[in-house]
Amino acid sequence: MDKIKTIIVDENHTLFDREKMLYKEFSSDYRLIRYYTKILIQKAPPVIKEYNLMEQQISEIIKNAIRHGNKKDPAKIIKVWYLFKPEEVRLIVEDQGEGFTEIEKWNDFHRRKDECFYTGDMMKLSEYVSYRGENSSDEDGGNALFAAVEYWNMGVVFNDKRNGVAIGRRINDHNGIRFAVDKNRMISKKISP
């Protein structure tokens, strides 16, 4: 069974190192989430700028801060620190909300969901289709977080107040192959040691 990934709470984690990161503040205007993402992604090197899945993942992190943290209150801001390098992408997104207080419950739910999948218990898996916490609406299901813990291979880490999340992704896979988008097609290139 693959290792089940979890959300961590540790504001001293290396992903919270803001040195050399760029910084932006945005109002919590829900209509502008894609625009905010485009502002950030424009700083990405050309090799990853058209990386659509990454752009979508960044958008989801911003959306969660605006929707769940700041409750779509345009008077509240989100703070974003970001760093794009050919080999690594890192972001820290902090809102003015009360924080994600149900991380441990979400991790337990995610663990049970993945255990059902890895053991092939599809009947039991149907009980874990979407996460519903105390503050969830009918539109919530935890899908953005399920995708985030898989996509951000350096981790998904919250600060101690739980209103800030640091995420990171290494662009190289475990075999030393760098993937990049080149004029609408995926290419791979072996990296020299």
Protein Blocks (a to p, Z undefined) as FASTA:
>chain_A
ZZdddddddfkbfklpmghiacddddfbfklmmmmmmmmmmmpcfklmmmmklmmmmmmm
mmmmmmmmnnopakbccdddddddfkbccdddddfbebjaklmmmmmmmmmmmmmmmnop
aklmmmmmbccdfkbcfkbgolmmmmmmmmmmnbpcddfkopaccddddfbdfkopacdd
eehiacdddddZZ
